[in-house]
Amino acid sequence: VTKAVVVGGGVIGACCALHLREAGVANVALLESAEALGAQTTSGGAGFVGYGEGALETVLTDYATAFYSQIQEEAGADLGVRQCGQLFPAISEAGEGALRRLCQRHSEFYEAHWLGPVETEEAAQILAPGKVRGALWQPRAQVVPTVRMIQELARRLPAIGVEVRLGCAATGVQRSADRVVGVLTSDGAIPADVVVNAAGAWAHSLAARDGVSVGAVPLAESRFVTEPSPQPVSDRLPMMLLFERDLLYLRPELGGLLVGAVERSVPESSRPSLESPPDVGDLPAEAAEAHERLARSCADLIPRLGELRPKTRAGGLPTFTPDGRHVLGEAPELAGYYVVAGCNESGVTHAPGLARVLAELVTTGTTKDDISAYRVGRHEGLSDRELSEGATATYLARHSIWR
Ligand SMILES: Cc1cc2nc3c(=O)[nH]c(=O)nc-3n(C[C@H](O)[C@H](O)[C@H](O)COP(=O)(O)OP(=O)(O)OC[C@H]3O[C@@H](n4cnc5c(N)ncnc54)[C@H](O)[C@@H]3O)c2cc1C
């Protein structure tokens, strides 16, 4: 490979550029249309690096926890990366049954334990006493504050020889027959034999201009951070996710709490156009307001949610795929055109691992991991409407632990 150009400077593109360079690609450029890396969905990420079902996803998450710890260590600065674990507390009898079953299924893939009520309250001392029946516990889950992490990656990329071009938007590729030979940008053409589309919410529309199908649909998500608590929330508090309270999730952030949730339905206002998704700064505030109300209604379980006032909001456009799997690999119709997209709201968790696999593919033509489920082009033939319905179903499926 003579030159690789990565399009999109979110956490996924930044990790791809880093891994390509470290895998020995001499010329790597990272193009970002905004004036800073991570200015779009990455800046809204809640920073939970946790585990789920899936053998490949476990490999990716294990890789991420090691990667982020190493970045923090090498930075010689506290980026807020903490292995403080993640709890899924059970509130009702039915919830306990469902979460115990989930724990059993998940323990096939990663280290998951069931904690009794006393141990749960000991682990998460902000819980009101006597309210939870126990919890699924992921001891190896990690907090990664995405803004501090992307700032560190932005510092590191030029230092390892990646050319970072801010304010530079890709508009398509140059091709010779069925092979990529360059990228067209707002600053002119850049010759390249490898192009990586890591454009997040814009990956679908960017790929479509070059005849490549990427079945990744952006849906808006948001979260907020409270003011710091007079008695600061410990930065060792485990992350928590309340399945029985609309998947409200929270973790410590700067002495207060970062809080979000998963909607029960996806309103029109959370479905931007596939052709031209908006800047995340222009997303509507309704979802954040709903999360703030939901948080207050959870004060019976976590009293601080009733006490701490929201201070800042952030949102983004994670992209969902109809089958819930990422999109990773070379486009079948265009040699040299690679895609890393369809984050399914776990882009912070999986970016380093996806980038590692991408770099292997680009430099060796193969990878030891079975990524057949992530095949580019597998949703070709679905209409935009079918794609959007499939993506919404994936989004909402996170509520269904009752199986
Ligand atoms: C509220 C919320 C909570 C979340 N919580 C978590 C979590 O706890 N854990 C987790 O793992 N994930 C979480 N996520 C998801 C995570 O933030 C995303 O998966 C991740 O940030 C996606 O990164 P990205 O690089 O694909 O997208 P982005 O950060 O959007 O990056 C894509 C970049 O491409 C640029 N771009 C687009 N088109 C072009 C072009 N033509 N030329 C040049 N540049 C272009 C854009 O400007 C953008 O900066 C959350 C997301 C939100 C919104």
The ligand as a MOL file (V3000), in Angstrom:
LIG
                    3D

  0  0  0     0  0            999 V3000
M  V30 BEGIN CTAB
M  V30 COUNTS 53 58 0 0 0
M  V30 BEGIN ATOM
M  V30 1 C -25.6060 9.6800 23.6370 0
M  V30 2 C -24.6370 8.6490 23.1190 0
M  V30 3 C -24.1300 7.6940 23.9760 0
M  V30 4 C -23.2210 6.7530 23.5140 0
M  V30 5 N -22.6820 5.8780 24.3770 0
M  V30 6 C -21.7460 5.0060 23.9670 0
M  V30 7 C -21.1150 4.1390 24.8920 0
M  V30 8 O -21.3630 4.2270 26.0940 0
M  V30 9 N -20.2080 3.2530 24.4320 0
M  V30 10 C -19.8950 3.1660 23.1020 0
M  V30 11 O -19.0740 2.3310 22.7350 0
M  V30 12 N -20.4590 3.9820 22.2120 0
M  V30 13 C -21.3700 4.9010 22.6130 0
M  V30 14 N -21.9520 5.7310 21.7260 0
M  V30 15 C -21.6430 5.5630 20.3130 0
M  V30 16 C -20.3270 6.1600 19.9360 0
M  V30 17 O -20.2600 7.5010 20.3560 0
M  V30 18 C -20.1930 6.0290 18.4320 0
M  V30 19 O -20.2940 4.6550 18.0990 0
M  V30 20 C -18.8720 6.5520 17.9150 0
M  V30 21 O -18.5990 7.8300 18.3860 0
M  V30 22 C -18.9290 6.5550 16.4010 0
M  V30 23 O -17.7240 7.0930 15.9550 0
M  V30 24 P -17.5150 7.4410 14.4390 0
M  V30 25 O -16.0810 7.7560 14.2880 0
M  V30 26 O -18.0960 6.3760 13.5740 0
M  V30 27 O -18.4930 8.6860 14.1720 0
M  V30 28 P -18.2290 10.2800 14.3250 0
M  V30 29 O -17.6650 10.6340 15.6320 0
M  V30 30 O -19.4920 10.9770 13.9130 0
M  V30 31 O -17.1270 10.5200 13.2500 0
M  V30 32 C -17.3840 10.5690 11.8640 0
M  V30 33 C -16.6380 11.8000 11.3690 0
M  V30 34 O -16.6490 11.7980 9.9510 0
M  V30 35 C -16.6410 13.1510 9.5540 0
M  V30 36 N -17.0760 13.1740 8.1650 0
M  V30 37 C -18.2880 12.8110 7.6880 0
M  V30 38 N -18.3060 12.9260 6.3590 0
M  V30 39 C -17.0760 13.3580 5.9910 0
M  V30 40 C -16.4930 13.6540 4.7430 0
M  V30 41 N -17.1860 13.5340 3.5980 0
M  V30 42 N -15.2100 14.0950 4.7090 0
M  V30 43 C -14.4900 14.2340 5.8690 0
M  V30 44 N -15.0150 13.9580 7.0820 0
M  V30 45 C -16.2890 13.5130 7.1410 0
M  V30 46 C -17.6130 13.8160 10.5100 0
M  V30 47 O -17.4190 15.1990 10.5830 0
M  V30 48 C -17.2930 13.0950 11.8030 0
M  V30 49 O -16.3740 13.8200 12.6140 0
M  V30 50 C -22.8450 6.7160 22.1460 0
M  V30 51 C -23.3330 7.6920 21.2900 0
M  V30 52 C -24.2030 8.6700 21.7700 0
M  V30 53 C -24.6810 9.7240 20.8450 0
M  V30 END ATOM
M  V30 BEGIN BOND
M  V30 1 1 1 2
M  V30 2 1 2 3
M  V30 3 2 2 52
M  V30 4 2 3 4
M  V30 5 1 4 5
M  V30 6 1 4 50
M  V30 7 2 5 6
M  V30 8 1 6 7
M  V30 9 1 6 13
M  V30 10 2 7 8
M  V30 11 1 7 9
M  V30 12 1 9 10
M  V30 13 2 10 11
M  V30 14 1 10 12
M  V30 15 2 12 13
M  V30 16 1 13 14
M  V30 17 1 14 15
M  V30 18 1 14 50
M  V30 19 1 15 16
M  V30 20 1 16 17
M  V30 21 1 16 18
M  V30 22 1 18 19
M  V30 23 1 18 20
M  V30 24 1 20 21
M  V30 25 1 20 22
M  V30 26 1 22 23
M  V30 27 1 23 24
M  V30 28 2 24 25
M  V30 29 1 24 26
M  V30 30 1 24 27
M  V30 31 1 27 28
M  V30 32 2 28 29
M  V30 33 1 28 30
M  V30 34 1 28 31
M  V30 35 1 31 32
M  V30 36 1 32 33
M  V30 37 1 33 34
M  V30 38 1 33 48
M  V30 39 1 34 35
M  V30 40 1 35 36
M  V30 41 1 35 46
M  V30 42 1 36 37
M  V30 43 1 36 45
M  V30 44 2 37 38
M  V30 45 1 38 39
M  V30 46 1 39 40
M  V30 47 2 39 45
M  V30 48 1 40 41
M  V30 49 2 40 42
M  V30 50 1 42 43
M  V30 51 2 43 44
M  V30 52 1 44 45
M  V30 53 1 46 47
M  V30 54 1 46 48
M  V30 55 1 48 49
M  V30 56 2 50 51
M  V30 57 1 51 52
M  V30 58 1 52 53
M  V30 END BOND
M  V30 END CTAB
M  END
